[in-house]
């Protein structure tokens, strides 16, 4: 679709009903723009988390810090559950990287310090970077994003949590294009 964008639009115009053609094409373009911004925001968030995790791991001298920070950062794609899994993974990998040292004097304190560091990184991410990045990228209030992820996560599990924001953004754009006079849609899409 990206390579043959012009042919895609020409093909879409041939199969779309004429009375809704403009609305559908506008929806596709606005959705593409917002989802591009969302995925760039997600990439920015993951980069920030990776760097902060790496700093924590390097401070405490954990071996293979880059690999551990990358894996744990990547798990943050899964909202709310991913950081918890990442913290457990970091604790296990920190213990494994210190095998051969004294458990009570080296392994346990290092693991506790890394866990505290990861907790602080998550506080920074959950309260500062994520709400700002995602609310600006998809033009939605942070509470709105939280509720959407929570509700779709309850209904569809982890997969639902991952696709919640892109799906919600797409539905908002479609609602604004096709039902602009609906009171609820006016409230939800006033920033689009």
N, C-alpha and C positions, 0 to 999 in steps of 0.2 A: 504494500500500500504506500510506503514511503517513497519507493523508487518510481512507481508509476502513478503518482498522485493525480496528474491531469487525466489519465485514462480512467482512473477509478471514479473521478467526479463525473466525467462524461458518461461512463457506464451507469452510474447511479442515477443520473438525470433521465436516462432512457427507461429505467424500470420504476421510478418513483411516480406516484400519482401527482398530476400537475398542480392540484390545489394545495398540496402540502410540501411540494418540492423545496421551496425556499426555507420553510421551517426546518425540514430535515437536514438540509445542507448547513444551515446556521447551527443546528444542534451538534452536528458532527464537528464542525470547525471549533466551536466554543469548548466542546468536550475535549478535543485534541489539545487545545491550548491549556486548559486547566489541568489535564492529566500530565502533560509535559511538565508543567510547573510543579505538580505534586511529586512526580518521580525525581525531578531535580532537587526538590526539598528533602525527599527521602534520602537521596544520595548525600546531600549536605549533612543531614542528621547522622547518618551512619559514619561519615568521615569524622565528624566531631566526636562521636562516641568512641570510634577506633583510636583516635589520638589520645583521648582522656584515659581509656583503658590502658593504652601503651605506656603512658606516663606513670600510671599506678604500678603496673607490672615492672617497669624499669626502676622505679624508686626502691622496690623491695627485692630487686635482683633476681627476678624469676627468669629461668632459662626459657628460650623460645617465646619471648614476650610478644614478638610481632605476630606469630602464628596464633597464639592464644587470644590476643587482642582482636585480630581479624575474625576469628571464629565467633567470639563473644559479641563483637559488633554486628556481625551478620545475623545473629540470632535476634537482634533488636528489630528485625523486620516484622516479627510476630509481636503485635502490641500486647503489653501488660504481662504476658506469659514468657515471652522471649528473654527479657532481662532477668527473670528469675532463673530460667534454665541456664543462661549465660553465667550467672553468679555461681551456680552449682558446678558448672563445667570448669570455670576458672579456679574454684577451690580444689577440685579433684586434680586438675592439671598442675596446679601449684604444688600440691603434695607430691605428685609423681615426679616433678622436676627436681625435688629436693631429696629423693631417695638416696640413702647412704649417710645422710646427716642425722643428728639426734632429733628424735620426734618432739620431745618436750621443749628443747631449747631452740630449735630452728624451724622444723616443719610446721608445728602447730601455730606458733606466733606469726610466721610469715603468711600462712593461710588465713588467719584471722585478720591481719592487716590488709591483705588483698581484698578480702570480703568487705571490710569496712570501706576501703577505697572504691570498690565497685558500687556499694550502696550510695556513697556520696556522688559518684558519677550519675547514677540513676536519679537521684534527687535533682541534680542540675538539669539532666535531660527532661525529666517529667514536668518540672516546674518552670523551666526557662526556655530551653531551645525547642523542644517539640511543639508546645502550644504556639509559639511565635511562628515557627517555620510552616507548620501545617495550616494554621488559620490564614496566613498570608498567601500560601500557595493555592489553596482552593477557595478562598474567600468565604470561609465559614468560621463561626465562633468556636473557640476551643471546647466549650461545653457541648456544643452541637456535635463536634467530632467525637468526643468522649462517649456521648450517648449512642451515637450511631455504631461505633465499634463495639460497645457493650451489648447492645441489642442484637446486632447481627452475629456477634460472637456467641451469645447464648443460643441463638437459633441454629447456627451453622458451624460452630466450633472454631478451631484455629484457622481453617481455610477462610471462613467468613470474616474473621478478624483481619486477615491480610487483604482481602478484596473490599472491605467495608467502605473505605474512603473513596476509592475510585468509582465504585458502584453508586454510592450516594451522590457524588459529584455529577455523574452522568445523569442520574434521575432528576437532580435539581435543574440541570440545563434543559433536559427534555420537558420538564414541567413548566419552566419559564417560557419556552418557545410555544408550547401547545396550549397551555392553560394560564395565560398571563393575567387573567382577571380573577382567578381563584385567590381568596383571602389568605389562606395558609401558604400557598406558593409565593404570593407577593412578599410575605414576611420572611420566608426562608431564602428567597432569591433577591432580596433588595440590594445586595452587594455584587451581584453578577453583572 
